[in-house]
């Protein structure tokens, strides 16, 4: 088996696990914890108060009804607005009480301590 593929697959799996734990905090409405558990790059770029204010619109959609992993794509490069490093771009198809269909994108980065932490979140 190709080691690059194995490393890529392990990276994607670890990043999805990290993103799933992180997004559970968002589902619970614990917005301060989402910021605290995020990557250093995100915390340096976005003040906690601004982060939590921006995520209130997500919480207003009501409880999660369903979430399905659509994709997880490993990238070792610089993503726009992010530092150079290893990323996994994860997409979830989600449904909430007040929004039947949503696409959530969570982007963990591998930090210097070897842990995957969310460096970006968006929803359409």
N, C-alpha and C positions, 0 to 999 in steps of 0.2 A: 504494500500500500504506500502511496505517495505521502511523505511526511508533511509537505505543504498543505495538502488536502486535509490531513488529520489535524494539523494545527488550526487551519481555517475552520473546520467543523467544530473543534473544541472551543475555539474563540466564539463562534456563533452561539453554541449551546450555553456557554458561561454568560455571554452578554444577554441572551434572552432570559435566563434565570434571574439575572440582576435587574433587568428591565421589568420583569413580572413582579418582583418584590417591590420595586419602586412604584409601579403603577397601582399596586394595591393600596399604597398610602394615599394616592390621589383618589382612588375609589372611595376610601374611607373619609375623604375630605380633610385629611391632615396635611394641609398645604405647607405649613412651616417645615414639616418633616421631609417633604419632597425636596425642598431647597437644601436642607441640612444633609441629606443623603446623596446629593448631586455631586458631579465632578467639580474639582477645584476651578476649572476654567469657567464653568457656568456661574459659580458663586462669586468669582472675581468680576465677571462681566455684568451680572444682574443683581442689584440689591434685593435682599430677602423680601422687603415690603412690596417692591415692584413685582417680583415673581408671584407672590401670593395673590396680589391684586389681579394680575393677568389670568391666573388659573380659576378665579371665581366663576367665570363664564362656563368653564367645564363642569364645575360642581353643580351649577344651576340646571344642567341637563338631567339631573335626577340620578337615581341609582342605576348601576350597570345591569343590563339585562343579559347581554352576551358579549363575548370577545373571542375572536379566532385569530390565530397567528397566520398572516398571509405570506410574509417573507422575512428573511434575515440575511442581509448581504454584508459580508466582511469587506472592509476597505483599509488599506494601509497607505494613507496619503493625507493631504490637507483638504478638508471639506471647507466650503466657504464660511468664513467667520469663526473657524475653529483652529486650534493649534495642530501641528503635524503630529500624527500618531496613528494608532490602530483604532478603528471604529467598526461598529456593526449598526447598519441602518435597518431598523425593525419596523414592520408595518402590521398593524392589527386592524381587522374589520370589527367594529364594535357597534353595540346598540344600547341606548339608554332610554329611560322612561320618557323623556321629552325630545329625543332625537333617535329616530328608528335606525338610521344608517350613518355611520361615521367612520372615517379612516384616521387612525391614530398613528403617528410616527414617533418612535422613541429611538434616540441615538446614544447608546453608551460608548464611552471611550475607555481604553485600557490605561489606567493611571500608573504612575511610577511605582506604587506599592503592589502592583500586580492585580488590583481589583478593578472590575468593570463598574463604572458609575455613569449615570445618565448625564449627558452634556447638552441634550436638547429634547424638546417635546413640542409637538404641534398636532393639531387636529383639523380635519376638514369634514 
